[in-house]
Amino acid sequence: MNQKTAYSATAILLSLVLLLSACSSSTSTTAPATSTENTATTESTATERTLTDAIGNKVTVPANPQRILASYLEDPLVALGVKPVAQWAIGEGNTQGYLQKQLANVPPIDSTLPYEAVLNTNPDLILMDSAEMVAGDKYAQYNQIAPTYVVGKAQNNDWRQELLTIGDVLGKSDQAKKVLADYETKAKSAKEQLQQQIGSESAAALWVTGKSIYVVSRNLSSGDVLYNDLGLTAPAVVEEISKSGEANWQAISLEKLTDLDADYLFLINSTEKSKEEITSPAVWQNIPAVKKGHVYDFSADSSWLYTGAIANGQMIDDVLASVLKK
């Protein structure tokens, strides 16, 4: 996300996490699902294929699309070496900051995907993250512009399956499988290193904004990485709050914060305060991680609010650099 004032960034990111949950899941998928979500049904010509998408649409996909619009699916696109024609944004150019090295000079498109904005990108293929994004008559509108393929049914899809599905649609299945295999190898190695040094100690990720504090859900976003991929223990408070809602990040009360039994704490900081200023109030002092000095902070521009092979790989790097440092 481009640098803005702390409070505008907070509002932007709040909209991102609470209204437009990123796709993620705890399931490890090793091969494309053999279902109608991702099945080649016919091959109409030597230059194109007809595929059935997640919601049953038969989509004629160009053999080699050059102008792909895949709002909020930029992580798998970049992982597959594909640069989209435009990139997801909230407001005026507030994009996914952790991908900006790879998406330099790619213009933003509003996250609501207005018809005229989509038309102006002149895409030859549109990939939609979920069925929700094409609800009502939206699918018909987008499909008039370019072939439109819906990747998943749910708001929070399995990021692994999304990667494999997109790889299949773009004729890059082998590359997608390699990206996923490389990620699994990296995660396994990191998990082993962490277990050797800290065993089954617990960890939590908190997103601190100007007005509120949010804890990541047990199986979504960075929670999926911490607890499922890296094998860290989820504190009881995280387990409890994760059962109360479906958002990637959920508000945590000050009362619950005092009960947070986390040995390591990862702060995503959307304020102008330092981590020392954030954790200085008495409400933080019962948290074991604060007592031990095991608090690590990252900016809202980092990958901690997102998910995908690239985002999760960067999180793993952050965890290892923080926890294993001498």
Disulfide bonds with the S-S distance in Angstrom:
none
